[in-house]
Amino acid sequence: MVGVNIAANLVGKLVIAGSAFLAVPIYIDLVGKESYSLVSLLTTIQAIFILLDGGLSAGYLKQIAHYSNNTSNKEKAYNLSRTVEFIFFGMTGILFLILLGSRYVMVDSWLSVSESLRPIAIESFSYISVIVGLKFMSLFYSATLKGFQRFRALNLITVVATVTKFSISIYMLSYYNCVTTIFKVYALVSVGELIVTKYITTKNFHWKTYSFQKGIIEIRTIGRFVGTMAFVSVTSAILSQVDKVIISNYVPLREYSFYAISSLIASVPLMISSPMSSAIYPRLVQLVGNKDALSAFYIKYAKLIGIVIFPLCAFYIVNAAEIIYWWTSDSEVVEFSTTLSIYLISGSTLLAMMSMPYFMALAHGLVYIPLISNLITIALVIPSLIVILPVYGINAGGIAWLSLNVLLASLFNILLCRHEMWNLVKGWASINIKMLIVTVFSVYSVNAFLESLHVFNNVILRGFVSVPFIYLVFYRFWWK
């Protein structure tokens, strides 16, 4: 079941990521770099507000995953689900009103927007309010499907919606060449996506009598976990987006577009680890209490995440400038984004590897570990970024992001060791360090050999040969 769910998630993410990467140069060509920055800011705003769900979706997912393992809990699962759904409805309305009401402040006080783009930016933020609100509500339905391990259905919905968004928006831009066209299409497709996801979600419950009092009792059972996760969500939102918020306020919007492009490249490791770890997490919850089985499962899938992520990221770092030029055909983007993207993707690779320790802590209810790690990291990284930004420019964001994740990984694993998880931490660190060294050497050697052959002058062709070859070797090692 876990293997099938991981495969479904990876295929879904591959299609979504591929669509996003294909759309970027088309968007830039059609609306310009400055206007495209508004599209990239949608991702930042969405990430910030989605993480501010107060930890409710994380606590709810954990409990639903636990209940789904036993059919005798179907009444509890239904009452919990309906109550959480009502809460999300209210939170979505509040979020929409906050974003809509603050659109003028965001444009005038946050962004360095040219006067000619200001009316378009304000209109764009109106649609962003709708899109983010719909995405926030979908957190509940997505958490339900993940708890019941319905990853194939969830991925199918998301893939169809994503491809539809990009396809229709690119088509409509040929008639209405304005960035607001993109947001209008995104909003309409998001409505349809939410309706379909809700319909599929309701099919998982076989108990149809709702009791508000019993629902509140169920909410109380996850109250402590959710309460701490609320602070974790806030601090995670700050850590994941603070570089973009500070830099977008410091540099002109055109220069920020290079940072946005580099950030998209750096999101690849997380695009891979996220679907894998989200499929693994419900099983981790179910294995808590069976120490030997949990340990074996943890090490096995921590190793698998490294096998999938390391070769791809190492190949990018070795060939960053070539890949960016192949993708954008823009020498200016190559100049500003190559070094920056290497810093960013290195930090994201480490963060992706931290998904297993993170979910292990959550599975044991040790929510204080990510909270303390986040708070200490925020206290050190934000002042550092503000200090080095005038010296290093947008590259400061990459340096800060890499440093942030090194510090976060160190603190997190130190705290895990306090709960008799030294062997797990040691095993996780040992496996990843060994695989990283072997991967870097293998990728560099295979890439250099292929590059010496004229038939492999194209960087993408080299990637299609070298990365799958290393995957094959590593996968045989993992399977044994």
Secondary structure, DSSP 8 states (H G I E B T S, - for coil): -HHHHHHHHHHHHHHHHHHHHHHHHHHHHHH-HHHHHHHHHHHHHHHHHHTTSTTHHHHHHHHHHHHTT-GGGHHHHHHHHHHHHHHHHHHHHHHHHHHHHTHHHIIIII----TTTHHHHHHHHHHHHHHHHHHHHHHHHHHHHHHTT-HHHHHHHHHHHHHHHHHHHHHHHTTS-SHHHHHHHHHHHHHHHHHHHHHHHHTT-------HHHHHHHHHHTHHHHHHHHHHHHHHHHHHHHHHHHHHHHS-HHHHHHHHHHHHHHTHHHHHHHHHHHHHHHHHHHHTT-HHHHHHHHHHHHHHHHHHHHHHHHHHHHTHHHHHHHHH--HHHHHHHHHHHHHHHHHHHHHHHTHHHHHHHHHTT-THHHHHHHHHHHHHHHHHHHHHHHHHTTHHHHHHHHHHHHHHHHHHHHHHHTTT-HHHHHHHHHHHHHHHHHHHHHHHHHHHHHHHSGGG-SHHHHHHHHHHHHHHHHHHHHH-
